[in-house]
Amino acid sequence: RGSGRGRTALALTAAAAALALGLAAAAVEWNRWSEASRLVTPHPAPPAVPPGSTGPLASPTYFWGTYRPHVYFGMKTRSPRAVVTGLMWLQHGGNLRHTSEQNDGVSRYGWLMHDGENFGVQEIRDEGLVLRTEFVKQPGGDHGGDWSWRVTAKMEGKGPAPLLSLFFYVATDGQGTLWPVLENGTRLAAVAGTSEELGDFTLTFLPPTGEGGEGTKYASYNFLAAGVPGLHRLTDLVRQSLRESSVFSPPGRPRRRFFGVSSTGGLPGEPPRGQLLLHQVTLEPPAVLEVTLESGSAAGVRRGRLAGPALSAALARHAAAFEQRFEDTFRLGARGVSLPQRRFAQAALSEMLGGIGFFHGRSLLRSEHREEPVPGAEAMLFTAVPSRSCFPRGFLWDEGFHLLLLGRWDPALARDILAHWLDLLNADGWIPREQILGDEARARVPPEFVLQHSETANPPTLLLALEQLLPDAPLPYLRRLFPRLRAWFEWLNRTQAGPEPFTYRWRGRDTDPERFLNPKTLASGLDDYPRASHPSTQERHLDLWCWMALGARVLAVLAEHLGEPLTPYRDMATALSDNDLLDRLHWAPELGIFADFGNHSTAVALRWHRPPPVPGRPPPAPQLRREVREAPRPQFVGALGYVSLFPLLLQLLRADSPRLPALLGSMRNDRQLWTPFGLRSLSRDSPWYLRRNTEHDPPYWRGSIWVNINFLALRALHGYARAAGPHRERADELYQELRHNLVANVFRQYEATGFLWEHYRDSDGTGQGCHPFAGWSALVVLAMAEDY
């Protein structure tokens, strides 16, 4: 019996162990499932954008808009599966134009005027062709009212005009129905349509006229009716339908063949989910073409079709109103700013407003604890974009800078955009830093950037904008925002915590350090700015410390404003504004700068290495790999640049701080950060200055001049110059000089090229990177107005 009891006990122990292992495995699996579920679950707080508030009845002004920033000209509604309209063109002998591309040869384009609501004027210059696109909206009815377009085409210089085809289209994406209205069986005179958001509507294509709107212009017409597999395939669909079989034969003139669209039924092997109806007009410039959309529900209040002289009068009225509103807002004329600079400032603001988009779809997400990506919750986003050509989608840290300018022009618009961003929060309080919603947005993103990682943060610049918007924001709006802002800030405070109290570390640095001269930190927004050479959990990141200090300060003010508990935020703001604590954690006495701290070696370099040969295979190509000549050790990172300035940039240093002279001296030293064009991002005497990060990664935040950080510098210097303290005069002197240098160079480059640029070369001020870049580079308008 004793032996039996032993065997029974052993069996029970084994069973218990098996059960324990099973329970542990189940717990692990449950945690993985729970985390994945939270990753894709929207935050439970009431939405910041109230349901129905963006529809045509609640918000008619913003219902229709140029919310397709990735195309040269097009409009849609703020609705998930909107009917879209747009323009393509083709100079015969050239390329079909539709989506704005970085290197497609279009020499200049951009909005000259755009009020963000009802009116806009854009100019496009393409190989001798000048296109002027204008639109006006007219309120009325229950579905966002009517709108009209005018497209004026003319050639620069003299000589015979080439044949030009303009393609006006309307397309659906999953819901809505379109019917062609043909004239003489060949000309698509109009499109009748109906959709859930628009009700019944009619889109009319008026015959072209000569320049000045006089006399009907001779033209040839083609039309295309096809199924659409997705809006991201519109260009391909039209391009593959073109046949050089159409004939342009004006009376008494030679006949010429041209490429005309012909119905093909769609793209092979791709089932349609929507419709496309396209009106092709082929003519010799100059010419004026008009398109009108008339809402069925506005029929009873319509004062007549907005076309011809009525459209001219409306455009003139809106242009005058825009100019007056611009002057009332920014006072540039009253400040004595020249007319060319005022026109430039108007264009910078207008290009940002014309770059506002409405997106709908799902992000592709990955948790740090799961290998396989998952689609996020269905989401909608109303946002400005950094660049119509390179980045026609939402970026979290860019948007806070955008809203500083948009908030001055139209606070209600800025509040609406901010609320849309906060509605992207998931159950944990995370917002993906890059928003790639819908097929059209995803088609413009390299595959390696589509996936969003759940540990990766971004600077909370939305709080920078909220600080500006807060005094005049309605209390019900702020009450809707507060639970989401609190959850987002708590997520940042929890997930980006550093190795000791009140320290912070960006997660998600590059995981293959031997590929990079210095592993990137995309989460910081300053991508390749030099950090500790060997990423570790012991890092302390100065810029993140400063962003968290700003966030705590703003949330403390907001909580007090709303009567919410403010002690946690006030205490945190007090701790993070302690200049002695800042000194202890981030002042590097041996370097004389504020700095990051981490496991770091200064003796690193990229060297070519040839991998060992594999028998039976061709010799492997050489690879550029990092060599570390001295082992890393815990120390401050001696990279003088934008990160070093963050205690000043976010005005965390006291006005009498003994550290201010060192920062002001580095800013003004032309061997370090000063240039005649603005502050460079990394000191010229740094070992990483203008150094490539890999064979394929040119320097980015390693010497170039960036307008957003220069704007923060101007804002801070302006504040220190007006605060009681021993450094007022020095701060004011730097402020005046830096403001002149930055504004003069950005304006000069715009005059030379027609674009705002992503960043500017520190040696001669030349625009670099993406263009047009009317994201944060448009902050130059606030610098011109000295509005901080």
ZAMARGU-4260 file (C-alpha; in steps of 0.2 Angstrom, whole numbers, plus 5000, padded with zeros to 4 digits):
<rodrens>
0) 5000/5000/5000 | 5014/5012/5004 | 5022/5009/4987 | 5005/5012/4979 | 5003/5029/4988
5) 5020/5034/4982 | 5016/5030/4964 | 4999/5039/4966 | 5008/5054/4973 | 5021/5054/4959
10) 5006/5053/4946 | 4997/5067/4955 | 5013/5078/4955 | 5016/5075/4937 | 4998/5079/4933
15) 4999/5094/4943 | 5015/5099/4934 | 5007/5096/4918 | 4992/5106/4923 | 5003/5120/4929
20) 5013/5120/4912 | 4996/5120/4903 | 4989/5134/4913 | 5005/5144/4911 | 5005/5141/4892
25) 4987/5146/4892 | 4991/5161/4902 | 5004/5166/4889 | 4993/5163/4875 | 4979/5172/4884
30) 4991/5187/4886 | 4996/5187/4868 | 4978/5186/4863 | 4973/5200/4875 | 4987/5211/4869
35) 4983/5208/4851 | 4965/5212/4855 | 4969/5228/4863 | 4980/5233/4849 | 4966/5233/4837
40) 4952/5239/4849 | 4948/5257/4849 | 4949/5267/4865 | 4933/5265/4875 | 4931/5284/4879
45) 4917/5293/4870 | 4923/5299/4853 | 4932/5316/4852 | 4923/5319/4835 | 4904/5317/4839
50) 4895/5305/4828 | 4887/5314/4813 | 4897/5330/4816 | 4906/5329/4800 | 4891/5326/4789
55) 4883/5338/4776 | 4870/5344/4788 | 4881/5346/4804 | 4896/5353/4794 | 4891/5359/4777
60) 4906/5370/4775 | 4919/5356/4776 | 4909/5342/4768 | 4916/5344/4751 | 4934/5349/4749
65) 4951/5346/4739 | 4953/5331/4751 | 4964/5321/4739 | 4981/5329/4741 | 4990/5316/4731
70) 4982/5321/4715 | 4986/5338/4706 | 4967/5342/4707 | 4952/5333/4713 | 4938/5334/4726
75) 4929/5322/4737 | 4918/5322/4753 | 4922/5318/4771 | 4914/5301/4770 | 4921/5284/4770
80) 4917/5278/4753 | 4916/5294/4744 | 4912/5298/4726 | 4928/5306/4720 | 4931/5319/4706
85) 4947/5323/4698 | 4958/5330/4683 | 4971/5321/4672 | 4980/5329/4657 | 4991/5323/4643
90) 5001/5334/4631 | 5002/5322/4617 | 5020/5317/4615 | 5022/5318/4634 | 5016/5309/4649
95) 4999/5307/4657 | 4998/5317/4673 | 4986/5313/4688 | 4995/5310/4705 | 5008/5322/4711
100) 5025/5314/4710 | 5042/5320/4716 | 5051/5317/4700 | 5038/5317/4686 | 5045/5333/4677
105) 5031/5345/4682 | 5041/5361/4685 | 5030/5370/4697 | 5013/5368/4705 | 5004/5373/4721
110) 4989/5383/4728 | 4991/5401/4727 | 4975/5404/4737 | 4965/5392/4747 | 4953/5397/4761
115) 4951/5379/4767 | 4933/5380/4765 | 4925/5386/4749 | 4938/5393/4737 | 4955/5389/4729
120) 4966/5394/4715 | 4981/5383/4710 | 4994/5385/4696 | 5003/5371/4688 | 5017/5373/4675
125) 5022/5358/4665 | 5034/5358/4650 | 5027/5375/4643 | 5009/5372/4648 | 5001/5383/4662
130) 4986/5376/4670 | 4976/5386/4682 | 4963/5376/4692 | 4950/5386/4702 | 4935/5380/4712
135) 4921/5388/4722 | 4908/5380/4733 | 4890/5387/4735 | 4880/5381/4750 | 4862/5375/4749
140) 4852/5359/4752 | 4855/5344/4763 | 4871/5337/4754 | 4885/5350/4755 | 4878/5361/4741
145) 4885/5364/4724 | 4903/5368/4717 | 4911/5373/4701 | 4928/5371/4693 | 4937/5382/4681
150) 4952/5375/4672 | 4962/5388/4661 | 4975/5380/4649 | 4988/5391/4640 | 5005/5389/4633
155) 5021/5399/4638 | 5030/5407/4624 | 5026/5407/4606 | 5025/5393/4593 | 5012/5381/4588
160) 5002/5374/4602 | 5003/5355/4605 | 4987/5345/4607 | 4981/5344/4625 | 4969/5332/4632
165) 4960/5336/4648 | 4952/5321/4657 | 4938/5325/4670 | 4932/5311/4679 | 4920/5305/4693
170) 4922/5288/4701 | 4914/5278/4715 | 4922/5266/4727 | 4910/5253/4733 | 4894/5263/4734
175) 4884/5275/4723 | 4878/5274/4705 | 4883/5284/4690 | 4874/5286/4673 | 4882/5294/4658
180) 4872/5308/4649 | 4878/5308/4631 | 4877/5322/4618 | 4877/5317/4600 | 4882/5299/4606
185) 4900/5305/4608 | 4902/5319/4621 | 4899/5315/4639 | 4889/5331/4643 | 4885/5326/4661
190) 4885/5312/4674 | 4869/5309/4684 | 4873/5300/4700 | 4866/5296/4717 | 4875/5290/4733
195) 4871/5288/4751 | 4880/5304/4756 | 4876/5315/4741 | 4858/5310/4737 | 4855/5314/4719
200) 4868/5325/4710 | 4873/5330/4692 | 4890/5334/4686 | 4890/5344/4670 | 4905/5346/4658
205) 4902/5363/4649 | 4910/5365/4631 | 4927/5373/4631 | 4928/5392/4627 | 4942/5403/4621
210) 4953/5412/4633 | 4943/5425/4642 | 4927/5414/4641 | 4923/5420/4623 | 4917/5409/4609
215) 4916/5390/4609 | 4932/5382/4606 | 4934/5367/4594 | 4938/5351/4603 | 4937/5332/4600
220) 4928/5322/4613 | 4930/5304/4620 | 4923/5296/4635 | 4927/5281/4646 | 4915/5270/4656
225) 4923/5257/4666 | 4923/5246/4682 | 4936/5252/4695 | 4945/5239/4705 | 4950/5252/4717
230) 4953/5271/4717 | 4972/5268/4718 | 4971/5260/4700 | 4963/5275/4691 | 4979/5281/4683
235) 4982/5263/4677 | 4965/5261/4671 | 4965/5277/4660 | 4983/5274/4654 | 4979/5256/4647
240) 4963/5262/4639 | 4972/5275/4628 | 4973/5271/4609 | 4981/5282/4596 | 4966/5280/4585
245) 4957/5296/4588 | 4958/5311/4575 | 4958/5329/4579 | 4952/5338/4563 | 4947/5356/4565
250) 4939/5364/4550 | 4952/5369/4537 | 4966/5362/4547 | 4977/5347/4545 | 4971/5331/4554
255) 4981/5324/4568 | 4980/5308/4577 | 4980/5308/4596 | 4978/5296/4610 | 4960/5294/4615
260) 4951/5283/4629 | 4941/5269/4623 | 4930/5258/4634 | 4939/5241/4639 | 4928/5235/4653
265) 4941/5238/4667 | 4958/5230/4671 | 4961/5212/4667 | 4959/5200/4682 | 4954/5214/4694
270) 4935/5213/4698 | 4927/5230/4699 | 4921/5237/4715 | 4916/5254/4708 | 4912/5264/4693
275) 4922/5277/4682 | 4915/5289/4670 | 4928/5300/4661 | 4926/5315/4649 | 4941/5318/4638
280) 4942/5335/4629 | 4956/5337/4616 | 4960/5354/4610 | 4974/5367/4606 | 4977/5379/4620
285) 4972/5392/4625 | 4955/5387/4632 | 4944/5388/4647 | 4934/5373/4653 | 4921/5373/4667
290) 4913/5359/4677 | 4898/5361/4689 | 4891/5349/4702 | 4873/5352/4707 | 4866/5344/4721
295) 4848/5338/4719 | 4843/5344/4736 | 4849/5362/4732 | 4837/5364/4718 | 4824/5374/4727
300) 4837/5387/4734 | 4849/5388/4719 | 4851/5405/4712 | 4857/5399/4695 | 4871/5388/4688
305) 4888/5394/4694 | 4896/5395/4677 | 4903/5409/4665 | 4901/5427/4672 | 4893/5421/4688
310) 4908/5410/4691 | 4920/5424/4687 | 4911/5435/4699 | 4911/5422/4713 | 4929/5419/4711
315) 4933/5437/4712 | 4923/5439/4727 | 4931/5425/4736 | 4949/5430/4731 | 4946/5448/4738
320) 4939/5440/4754 | 4954/5428/4756 | 4966/5443/4754 | 4957/5453/4767 | 4956/5438/4779
325) 4974/5434/4777 | 4979/5452/4781 | 4967/5453/4796 | 4975/5437/4803 | 4994/5439/4800
330) 4995/5458/4797 | 5010/5457/4785 | 5005/5472/4775 | 5004/5482/4791 | 5021/5476/4795
335) 5028/5483/4779 | 5031/5466/4771 | 5033/5467/4752 | 5020/5462/4740 | 5030/5447/4733
340) 5033/5441/4751 | 5015/5442/4755 | 5010/5432/4740 | 5023/5419/4745 | 5016/5418/4762
345) 4998/5417/4755 | 5004/5402/4744 | 5013/5394/4759 | 4997/5394/4769 | 4986/5389/4754
350) 4997/5374/4750 | 4995/5368/4768 | 4976/5370/4767 | 4975/5362/4750 | 4985/5348/4757
355) 4972/5343/4769 | 4965/5326/4766 | 4951/5314/4772 | 4956/5296/4773 | 4947/5280/4778
360) 4954/5262/4781 | 4964/5251/4792 | 4982/5253/4798 | 4993/5237/4797 | 4999/5234/4815
365) 5012/5223/4824 | 5014/5221/4843 | 5032/5218/4849 | 5026/5201/4856 | 5018/5195/4840
370) 5027/5191/4824 | 5012/5192/4812 | 5004/5209/4808 | 4986/5212/4810 | 4974/5225/4802
375) 4969/5239/4814 | 4951/5245/4818 | 4942/5254/4804 | 4947/5272/4806 | 4944/5289/4798
380) 4956/5304/4798 | 4955/5322/4793 | 4972/5329/4792 | 4985/5340/4784 | 4999/5331/4775
385) 5018/5335/4775 | 5020/5334/4756 | 5008/5331/4742 | 5021/5322/4732 | 5031/5312/4745
390) 5020/5310/4760 | 5002/5312/4756 | 4996/5305/4772 | 4995/5309/4790 | 5011/5309/4801
395) 5008/5311/4820 | 5022/5323/4825 | 5021/5333/4809 | 5002/5337/4813 | 5006/5346/4829
400) 5017/5359/4819 | 5003/5360/4805 | 4990/5364/4818 | 5001/5379/4825 | 4998/5388/4808
405) 4980/5381/4804 | 4975/5386/4822 | 4979/5404/4818 | 4969/5404/4802 | 4954/5394/4807
410) 4954/5388/4825 | 4938/5377/4822 | 4946/5368/4808 | 4962/5365/4819 | 4951/5358/4833
415) 4942/5346/4821 | 4958/5339/4814 | 4965/5337/4832 | 4950/5328/4837 | 4951/5316/4822
420) 4969/5312/4827 | 4964/5308/4845 | 4950/5296/4839 | 4964/5285/4832 | 4969/5280/4850
425) 4968/5261/4853 | 4963/5253/4870 | 4981/5255/4877 | 4982/5273/4873 | 4993/5272/4857
430) 4992/5281/4841 | 5002/5274/4826 | 5014/5288/4821 | 5011/5286/4802 | 4993/5284/4796
435) 4991/5274/4780 | 4973/5272/4778 | 4965/5266/4762 | 4972/5259/4746 | 4976/5276/4738
440) 4987/5280/4753 | 4995/5263/4754 | 4999/5264/4736 | 5011/5278/4739 | 5021/5270/4753
445) 5036/5259/4752 | 5032/5242/4759 | 5045/5243/4773 | 5036/5258/4781 | 5018/5251/4780
450) 5019/5241/4796 | 5016/5251/4812 | 5024/5245/4828 | 5015/5246/4844 | 5030/5251/4855
455) 5034/5266/4844 | 5029/5283/4849 | 5031/5300/4842 | 5034/5317/4850 | 5017/5323/4857
460) 5017/5339/4846 | 4998/5339/4846 | 4999/5346/4864 | 5010/5360/4858 | 4995/5365/4846
465) 4982/5362/4860 | 4992/5374/4871 | 4988/5387/4858 | 4970/5382/4855 | 4965/5380/4873
470) 4961/5398/4879 | 4947/5399/4866 | 4941/5381/4864 | 4923/5377/4869 | 4922/5368/4886
475) 4912/5353/4879 | 4925/5351/4865 | 4939/5350/4879 | 4929/5338/4889 | 4928/5326/4875
480) 4946/5327/4872 | 4952/5326/4890 | 4950/5307/4893 | 4959/5303/4876 | 4973/5315/4880
485) 4975/5308/4897 | 4976/5290/4890 | 4989/5295/4877 | 5000/5304/4889 | 4999/5290/4901
490) 5004/5278/4887 | 5019/5288/4883 | 5024/5290/4902 | 5022/5271/4904 | 5030/5264/4888
495) 5044/5276/4885 | 5050/5277/4903 | 5069/5277/4906 | 5080/5267/4918 | 5077/5278/4933
500) 5063/5290/4939 | 5059/5305/4927 | 5070/5298/4913 | 5064/5293/4896 | 5069/5282/4882
505) 5063/5281/4864 | 5058/5263/4860 | 5060/5255/4843 | 5078/5260/4838 | 5085/5251/4823
510) 5088/5233/4828 | 5103/5228/4817 | 5116/5241/4823 | 5130/5234/4813 | 5122/5240/4797
515) 5121/5258/4803 | 5135/5271/4807 | 5122/5276/4821 | 5106/5266/4823 | 5091/5277/4818
520) 5077/5282/4831 | 5062/5285/4820 | 5051/5287/4835 | 5059/5303/4839 | 5055/5311/4822
525) 5073/5315/4821 | 5077/5299/4811 | 5096/5298/4810 | 5101/5311/4822 | 5116/5303/4832
530) 5111/5294/4848 | 5121/5282/4858 | 5130/5270/4847 | 5124/5254/4855 | 5106/5255/4859
535) 5102/5249/4877 | 5089/5250/4890 | 5100/5262/4899 | 5098/5276/4887 | 5091/5293/4893
540) 5084/5304/4878 | 5085/5322/4881 | 5072/5328/4868 | 5059/5315/4875 | 5062/5322/4893
545) 5058/5339/4886 | 5042/5333/4877 | 5036/5325/4892 | 5038/5341/4902 | 5028/5350/4890
550) 5015/5337/4890 | 5013/5337/4909 | 5012/5356/4909 | 4998/5357/4896 | 4988/5343/4904
555) 4990/5351/4921 | 4983/5368/4913 | 4969/5358/4904 | 4964/5348/4920 | 4963/5364/4930
560) 4953/5372/4916 | 4940/5358/4917 | 4940/5355/4936 | 4948/5338/4934 | 4961/5331/4946
565) 4977/5340/4941 | 4989/5334/4955 | 4998/5320/4945 | 5001/5332/4930 | 5006/5347/4941
570) 5018/5337/4951 | 5026/5329/4936 | 5027/5346/4927 | 5035/5353/4943 | 5048/5339/4943
575) 5052/5340/4925 | 5054/5359/4925 | 5067/5357/4939 | 5082/5364/4931 | 5093/5355/4944
580) 5086/5338/4939 | 5088/5342/4921 | 5107/5346/4925 | 5109/5330/4934 | 5102/5319/4921
585) 5107/5328/4905 | 5121/5341/4907 | 5137/5334/4901 | 5150/5345/4910 | 5165/5338/4900
590) 5156/5342/4884 | 5148/5359/4889 | 5131/5354/4882 | 5115/5345/4886 | 5115/5328/4879
595) 5108/5310/4878 | 5116/5297/4889 | 5119/5279/4884 | 5131/5265/4880 | 5141/5274/4868
600) 5158/5274/4858 | 5164/5288/4847 | 5176/5277/4838 | 5164/5270/4825 | 5165/5270/4806
605) 5158/5262/4791 | 5170/5250/4781 | 5168/5239/4766 | 5168/5220/4770 | 5166/5206/4758
610) 5156/5191/4766 | 5164/5174/4765 | 5161/5165/4749 | 5148/5151/4748 | 5154/5136/4737
615) 5145/5134/4721 | 5139/5152/4721 | 5145/5169/4713 | 5156/5179/4725 | 5145/5189/4736
620) 5145/5208/4734 | 5154/5219/4747 | 5144/5226/4761 | 5146/5242/4770 | 5147/5237/4789
625) 5150/5246/4805 | 5167/5244/4814 | 5169/5249/4832 | 5187/5253/4836 | 5184/5256/4855
630) 5171/5247/4865 | 5156/5257/4871 | 5154/5263/4889 | 5140/5272/4898 | 5143/5290/4894
635) 5135/5306/4887 | 5133/5307/4868 | 5143/5321/4862 | 5132/5326/4847 | 5129/5345/4847
640) 5113/5349/4838 | 5095/5351/4839 | 5093/5338/4853 | 5105/5348/4863 | 5094/5363/4862
645) 5078/5355/4867 | 5078/5363/4885 | 5079/5380/4876 | 5067/5375/4862 | 5053/5371/4873
650) 5057/5385/4886 | 5061/5373/4900 | 5076/5383/4906 | 5074/5397/4918 | 5077/5414/4910
655) 5092/5416/4922 | 5098/5399/4919 | 5117/5398/4919 | 5116/5386/4905 | 5108/5398/4893
660) 5124/5407/4888 | 5132/5390/4882 | 5117/5386/4872 | 5116/5403/4864 | 5134/5403/4860
665) 5133/5386/4851 | 5118/5393/4841 | 5127/5408/4835 | 5144/5399/4832 | 5146/5397/4813
670) 5158/5382/4816 | 5144/5374/4826 | 5125/5377/4822 | 5124/5395/4814 | 5122/5398/4796
675) 5116/5413/4785 | 5100/5402/4781 | 5095/5395/4798 | 5101/5384/4812 | 5109/5367/4805
680) 5103/5351/4813 | 5120/5345/4818 | 5136/5354/4823 | 5148/5356/4808 | 5162/5350/4819
685) 5153/5334/4824 | 5160/5317/4818 | 5143/5313/4811 | 5141/5329/4802 | 5134/5325/4784
690) 5139/5307/4786 | 5130/5293/4777 | 5121/5281/4789 | 5122/5266/4777 | 5127/5264/4759
695) 5109/5268/4755 | 5105/5281/4768 | 5111/5299/4765 | 5112/5311/4779 | 5095/5318/4784
700) 5095/5326/4802 | 5114/5328/4801 | 5117/5346/4796 | 5102/5351/4785 | 5091/5366/4791
705) 5074/5361/4796 | 5060/5375/4797 | 5050/5366/4812 | 5065/5366/4824 | 5070/5384/4818
710) 5053/5389/4822 | 5054/5382/4839 | 5070/5391/4841 | 5063/5408/4836 | 5048/5405/4847
715) 5060/5402/4862 | 5071/5416/4858 | 5057/5428/4857 | 5051/5422/4874 | 5068/5424/4882
720) 5070/5441/4874 | 5055/5447/4883 | 5058/5438/4900 | 5067/5447/4915 | 5084/5439/4915
725) 5102/5443/4911 | 5102/5435/4894 | 5087/5446/4886 | 5098/5456/4875 | 5108/5442/4868
730) 5092/5432/4865 | 5084/5446/4856 | 5100/5449/4845 | 5100/5431/4840 | 5081/5431/4837
735) 5082/5446/4825 | 5096/5439/4815 | 5090/5421/4814 | 5072/5426/4809 | 5079/5437/4795
740) 5090/5423/4789 | 5077/5409/4789 | 5063/5419/4781 | 5074/5427/4768 | 5081/5410/4763
745) 5065/5401/4762 | 5057/5415/4752 | 5072/5415/4740 | 5071/5397/4737 | 5053/5398/4734
750) 5056/5412/4721 | 5069/5402/4712 | 5060/5385/4712 | 5042/5388/4716 | 5042/5376/4731
755) 5043/5375/4749 | 5056/5361/4753 | 5058/5348/4766 | 5074/5355/4772 | 5088/5366/4766
760) 5106/5364/4763 | 5117/5372/4777 | 5131/5377/4765 | 5121/5388/4753 | 5102/5387/4758
765) 5097/5376/4743 | 5080/5367/4745 | 5083/5348/4748 | 5072/5333/4750 | 5054/5333/4746
770) 5045/5346/4737 | 5032/5354/4738 | 5034/5352/4757 | 5020/5364/4764 | 5019/5355/4780
775) 5029/5362/4794 | 5040/5372/4782 | 5024/5383/4780 | 5028/5389/4798 | 5038/5402/4790
780) 5022/5412/4789 | 5021/5413/4808 | 5039/5418/4808 | 5035/5432/4796 | 5020/5438/4807
785) 5030/5435/4823 | 5015/5426/4829 | 5022/5413/4842
</rodrens>
